[in-house]
Amino acid sequence: MPSVRTLVISDLHLGRADRRDLLRRPDLREPLLEALADVDRLVILGDGLELREAAHREAIASAGEFFAAVGGAVGEIVLLAGNHDHGLAAGWIDARLQTEPAGFLGLEQRYEPSTPLTRELARAAQPAALSFSYPGIWLREDVYALHGHYADLHATVPTFERVVVGAMAKWVAPFPDGAATPDDYEAVVAPVYAWLHALTQRADHSLVAQGGGASSGAYVALTRRTPRSLALRAGYRGAITTLNLAGFGPLQPGLSPAALRRGYLHGIREVIARLQIAAPYVIWGHSHRSGPWPTDDPAEWAGIVNTGSWTYQPHFLSPEPNGSPYWPGTAVYVGESGAPQLRRLLGDRGHDELRPDRA
């Protein structure tokens, strides 16, 4: 496998209704374009597009300018699907299922643009060559990268998606106890994504957009120090206990930064073990928390690197710039050899620069 210098980013969520997708803005795009001058390839590791708040037919309007900009700065772009833009891969998977049984998904399945949206993205990215891979990609023989949404089946953080895919695995598409394949994961997660996709394509997308912000709103409400928040936390802990007793667990009631970190790392470690990913380094996104940070325990990460996100989420951030692992604008550099390196490309930008202009 030839080694090329690669920059990996994830969770751009281009097209968010609240305009917190930072790479829609040329001024915040510049540090990324400068970083691309030193690499041969850009890998967008899933959730590059926000396809749960707008129909596929609207996506190119919000993402086209970004793909044109990076397509002029780097020779190759590889786009992976995540949970918020699973439709980038779903059409290709569904087409194959029409002529062959499930089981064709490996750790890296490359495919060419075959739907109107993927073809539009490829045109927008010219002169760069845009290709697609799912569910992950080998960047080197010792470096594997994937979005990480399969971790929702195992993470101990009780998000909406974690509970729903847990129900799928328990009652609809039983998940194997030991080793698993990407098709085993798709049987659990793809029906959930297809339902959300259908809502977005056919209904007023504002309904889905409001639901997409529910997790953030719930986190803020539960972590405030008010009498109402105390009452909400008591009910929340009771709900988690009920879900664990019903067999959905293990789910944790804690919402501290440490609990969120441990919960998602547990999930991705389980995915690595179940898929038998034999790589000294695994890069993922999905949780929006970059890492490891200097203050993290290296043993807890053990070869795992998280890209972080390019989405402004003030409820997770410190008052000062770059004081939180959730600070947006991070990337992972993968050279021809050596450990992947986490780079904080927007670490010098404060809240005033990152906050969206609602006007």
C-alpha positions in Angstrom: 0.0 0.0 0.0 1.7 3.3 -1.1 1.9 5.9 1.7 0.7 9.4 1.0 0.5 12.4 3.3 -3.1 12.7 4.5 -5.1 15.2 6.5 -8.2 13.8 8.2 -11.2 15.9 9.3 -14.6 14.8 10.4 -18.0 16.1 11.5 -18.3 19.2 9.4 -22.1 19.0 9.3 -22.2 21.3 6.3 -25.8 22.6 5.9 -26.8 22.8 9.6 -29.9 25.0 10.1 -28.3 26.8 13.0 -25.3 27.8 10.9 -22.8 26.4 13.4 -21.0 24.4 10.6 -17.8 26.5 10.6 -16.5 25.5 7.2 -19.3 27.2 5.4 -17.4 30.4 6.2 -14.4 31.4 4.0 -12.5 33.1 6.9 -12.7 29.9 9.0 -11.8 27.7 5.9 -8.4 29.4 5.4 -6.5 27.5 8.1 -7.6 24.2 6.6 -6.7 25.3 3.1 -3.2 26.3 4.3 -2.8 22.9 6.0 -3.7 21.2 2.8 -0.7 22.7 1.0 1.5 20.2 2.9 -0.5 17.0 2.1 -1.5 14.9 -0.9 -5.0 13.8 0.3 -7.9 15.0 2.3 -10.1 12.4 4.0 -13.5 13.6 5.3 -14.3 11.0 7.8 -18.1 11.1 7.9 -20.8 13.6 8.7 -19.3 16.0 6.2 -22.8 16.9 5.2 -25.8 17.5 7.4 -28.5 15.4 5.6 -30.9 15.1 8.5 -31.9 18.8 8.4 -32.2 19.2 4.6 -33.1 17.0 1.6 -30.3 15.6 -0.6 -31.4 17.9 -3.4 -30.5 20.9 -1.2 -27.1 19.7 0.0 -25.0 20.9 -2.9 -26.2 24.5 -2.3 -24.6 24.5 1.2 -21.6 22.2 0.5 -20.6 23.0 -3.0 -18.6 26.1 -2.2 -16.5 24.2 0.4 -15.8 21.3 -2.0 -14.8 23.7 -4.7 -12.4 25.4 -2.3 -10.7 22.2 -1.0 -10.7 20.8 -4.5 -8.5 23.6 -5.6 -6.1 23.0 -2.7 -5.4 19.3 -2.8 -5.2 16.6 -5.4 -7.3 13.9 -3.9 -10.4 13.9 -1.6 -12.0 10.8 -0.1 -15.4 11.1 1.4 -16.8 8.6 4.0 -20.4 8.5 5.2 -21.3 8.8 8.8 -24.7 8.6 10.6 -25.8 12.1 9.6 -24.9 11.6 5.9 -25.4 7.8 5.6 -27.3 8.5 2.4 -23.9 9.0 0.7 -23.4 5.2 1.0 -26.9 3.9 1.4 -27.8 4.3 -2.3 -24.7 2.3 -3.4 -25.4 -0.4 -0.8 -29.1 -0.7 -1.7 -28.2 -1.0 -5.4 -25.9 -3.9 -4.7 -28.4 -5.6 -2.5 -30.8 -5.7 -5.5 -28.5 -8.1 -7.2 -26.5 -9.9 -4.4 -27.0 -10.9 -0.8 -25.6 -9.0 2.2 -22.1 -9.8 3.2 -20.1 -7.8 0.6 -19.0 -5.0 3.0 -15.4 -5.3 4.2 -13.5 -2.8 6.3 -12.8 -0.7 3.2 -15.2 -0.7 0.3 -14.3 1.9 -2.4 -17.0 3.1 -4.8 -17.4 5.7 -7.4 -20.1 8.5 -7.5 -23.4 6.8 -8.6 -26.2 9.1 -7.3 -27.1 12.6 -8.3 -25.7 14.0 -5.0 -22.4 12.2 -5.1 -21.9 13.1 -8.8 -22.6 16.8 -8.0 -20.1 16.7 -5.2 -17.5 15.1 -7.5 -18.1 17.9 -10.1 -17.8 20.6 -7.4 -14.5 19.2 -6.2 -12.8 19.3 -9.6 -9.9 19.5 -10.4 -9.4 17.2 -7.3 -10.4 13.6 -7.7 -13.2 12.8 -5.3 -13.9 9.2 -4.4 -15.9 7.4 -1.7 -15.2 4.7 0.9 -17.3 2.9 3.5 -17.4 2.1 6.3 -13.7 3.0 6.7 -10.4 3.4 4.9 -6.8 2.1 5.3 -4.6 5.2 5.3 -1.5 3.1 5.8 -0.9 -0.5 6.6 -0.9 0.5 10.2 -3.5 3.2 10.2 -7.3 2.6 9.8 -9.9 5.3 9.9 -13.7 5.2 10.2 -16.4 7.6 11.2 -17.3 5.6 14.3 -21.1 5.6 14.3 -21.1 1.8 14.9 -19.9 2.7 18.4 -23.5 3.8 19.2 -24.4 0.2 19.6 -21.9 -0.2 22.5 -21.3 3.3 24.0 -22.6 3.8 27.5 -23.7 7.4 26.7 -27.6 7.2 26.6 -28.2 9.3 23.4 -31.4 8.9 21.4 -29.5 6.9 18.7 -27.9 4.6 21.3 -31.3 3.7 22.7 -32.9 3.2 19.3 -30.1 1.1 17.8 -30.0 -0.9 21.1 -33.7 -1.7 20.6 -33.0 -2.7 17.0 -30.2 -5.1 18.1 -32.4 -6.6 20.9 -35.7 -7.1 19.2 -35.4 -6.7 15.4 -32.0 -7.6 14.1 -30.1 -9.6 16.8 -26.5 -8.7 17.0 -23.8 -11.4 17.4 -22.2 -11.8 20.8 -18.7 -12.0 19.5 -16.9 -11.1 16.3 -19.1 -9.0 13.9 -18.9 -7.7 10.3 -19.9 -4.3 8.9 -23.0 -6.0 7.5 -24.0 -7.0 11.1 -23.8 -3.4 12.1 -25.6 -2.1 9.0 -28.5 -4.5 9.8 -29.0 -2.6 13.1 -28.2 1.0 12.2 -29.3 1.4 8.5 -33.0 1.0 9.2 -32.8 3.8 11.8 -30.9 6.1 9.3 -33.4 5.2 6.5 -36.3 6.3 8.6 -34.7 9.6 9.5 -33.7 10.0 5.8 -37.3 9.5 4.7 -38.5 12.1 7.2 -36.0 14.6 5.8 -36.7 14.0 2.1 -40.5 14.1 2.4 -41.5 16.3 5.4 -40.8 19.9 6.4 -37.1 19.6 7.3 -37.6 21.9 10.3 -39.2 19.0 12.2 -36.1 16.9 11.9 -33.9 19.9 12.6 -35.6 20.5 15.9 -35.2 16.9 16.8 -31.5 17.1 15.9 -31.0 19.7 18.5 -32.8 17.9 21.2 -29.6 16.1 22.6 -27.8 19.5 23.0 -30.8 21.0 24.6 -31.2 18.1 27.0 -27.5 18.2 27.9 -27.7 21.9 28.8 -30.9 21.5 30.8 -29.5 18.5 32.7 -26.2 20.1 33.6 -27.4 23.5 34.8 -27.4 24.2 38.6 -31.1 25.1 39.0 -34.0 23.5 40.9 -35.6 22.5 37.6 -32.3 20.8 36.5 -32.1 18.9 39.8 -35.6 17.6 39.2 -34.8 16.7 35.6 -31.6 14.8 36.7 -33.6 12.8 39.2 -36.1 11.7 36.4 -33.2 11.1 34.0 -31.4 8.8 36.4 -34.6 6.9 36.9 -35.1 6.5 33.2 -31.5 5.2 32.8 -32.1 2.7 35.5 -35.2 1.5 33.7 -33.4 1.1 30.4 -30.6 -0.9 32.0 -33.1 -3.2 33.7 -34.8 -3.7 30.3 -31.5 -4.9 28.9 -30.5 -1.8 26.9 -27.3 -1.3 29.0 -24.9 -0.8 30.2 -25.9 2.9 30.1 -24.3 5.5 32.4 -26.3 8.3 34.1 -23.2 10.6 34.3 -22.9 13.5 31.9 -19.5 14.9 33.0 -16.8 15.4 30.4 -15.0 12.4 31.9 -18.1 10.2 31.7 -18.8 11.2 28.1 -15.1 10.5 27.1 -15.1 7.1 28.8 -18.5 6.2 27.4 -17.6 6.8 23.8 -14.1 5.3 24.1 -15.8 2.2 25.4 -18.0 2.1 22.3 -15.2 2.5 19.8 -12.9 0.0 21.5 -15.8 -2.5 21.3 -16.2 -1.8 17.5 -12.4 -2.3 17.0 -12.5 -5.6 18.8 -15.7 -6.9 17.1 -14.6 -5.9 13.6 -11.1 -7.3 14.4 -9.3 -4.2 13.1 -5.7 -5.2 13.3 -4.2 -1.7 13.2 -1.8 -0.1 15.7 -3.6 3.2 15.1 -7.3 3.8 14.6 -8.7 7.2 13.8 -12.4 8.1 14.3 -14.7 11.0 14.7 -18.4 11.0 15.6 -18.1 12.1 19.3 -17.0 15.6 18.4 -14.3 15.3 21.1 -10.7 15.5 19.8 -8.1 13.4 21.5 -6.0 12.4 23.1 -5.2 15.7 24.7 -2.1 16.3 26.8 -4.1 15.9 30.0 -5.6 12.6 28.9 -4.3 9.2 30.1 -2.4 7.7 27.2 -3.4 4.2 28.3 -7.1 5.0 28.0 -6.6 5.9 24.4 -4.0 3.2 23.4 -3.6 3.9 19.7 -7.0 5.6 19.3 -7.1 9.1 17.8 -10.3 11.3 17.5 -10.5 14.0 14.9 -12.9 16.2 16.8 -15.3 18.4 14.8 -15.8 21.6 12.9 -19.0 22.4 14.6 -19.5 25.2 17.1 -21.1 23.8 20.3 -20.7 26.4 23.0 -22.2 24.3 25.8 -19.2 22.0 25.6 -16.6 24.7 25.3 -14.3 26.6 27.7 -14.5 30.5 27.9 -10.9 30.8 26.6 -9.9 29.6 23.1 -8.7 26.0 22.8 -9.4 25.2 26.4 -11.6 22.2 25.7 -11.2 19.0 23.8 -14.5 19.9 22.1 -13.0 23.1 20.7 -13.7 22.9 16.9 -11.4 23.0 14.0 -9.2 20.0 14.7 -7.6 17.6 12.2 -5.3 14.6 12.2 -2.2 14.5 10.1 -1.0 11.1 8.9 2.5 11.2 7.4 4.3 8.4 5.6 5.4 7.0 8.9 5.0 7.6 12.6 2.0 8.2 14.9 -0.9 10.3 13.6 -0.7 13.8 14.9 -3.6 15.9 16.2 -3.6 19.5 14.9 -5.8 22.3 16.2 -6.3 24.6 13.2 -8.8 26.9 14.9 -7.2 26.9 18.4 -6.5 30.6 18.2 -10.1 31.6 17.4 -12.3 32.9 20.2 -16.1 32.7 20.7 -16.6 36.0 18.9 -15.1 34.6 15.8 -16.7 31.2 15.9 -20.2 32.3 16.9 -22.5 32.2 13.9 -23.9 35.5 12.5 -27.7 34.9 12.5 -28.2 37.9 10.2 
